[in-house]
Amino acid sequence: KQNKLLGYFVIPFVGITTKLFVRFGINKIHLLNWQTLEKFIEPKNRKFKQPLITVSNHQSSIDDPLIWAFLPFHFFINHKKMRWVLGARELLFTNKLNTLFFSSGKVIPIERGLGVDQLGIDTAIDYLNKGDWIHVFSEGKINQTSNLLRLKWGIGKLVNNSKVNPIVIPIYISGFEKIKPLTLTNNDQQIINQSN
């Protein structure tokens, strides 16, 4: 469950830090056809509490928050406007501090491998039924190749179980693997060696 008080700090801190990184860092983000997204991320432009689902590929562990760096500052100040995002429980919610941080940043824990009938998907549906914005990394994991992986079924359940038909906007991310490439830790290498 989100700590709303901490959310007033976490979301602006991460959002503004990311925005400054993109603006003054060496990396640039180029957006194509972003006008549709810009229009519908603003809740007042969605009638009848219509929910928004954004769906993207997943190239790097910094895709979120980096893909939202173009948002106006007021989105980071008013955390109610920001997206909820599905995130892997085993990677993000590893201890009490991480759990507090990520849940305050509007991350919904998902148990990868449990399928679509789980608490995280049901929680996302509850937020959609309130007219909120949910972001989903449709491949279910980081993929730094140029080929998209099979999309996960959870997106279909989110769309199907929304009381009001959601607006669904696909996003394609390219080049973020150059900013934050995957690196293997010793522990990762041991797991790979054991599985071979």
Buried (B, 14 or more C-beta within 10 A) or exposed (E): EBBEEBBBEBBBEBBBEBBEBBEEEEEEBEEEEBEEBEEBBBBEEBEEEBBBBBBBBBBBBEBBBBBBBBBEEEBBBEBEBBBBBBBBBEBBBEEEEEBBBBBBBBBBBBEBEEEBEBEBBEBBBEBBBEBBBBBBBBBBEBBEEEEEBEBBEBBEBBBEBBEBEBBBBEBEBEEBBEBBEEEEEEEEEEEEEEEE
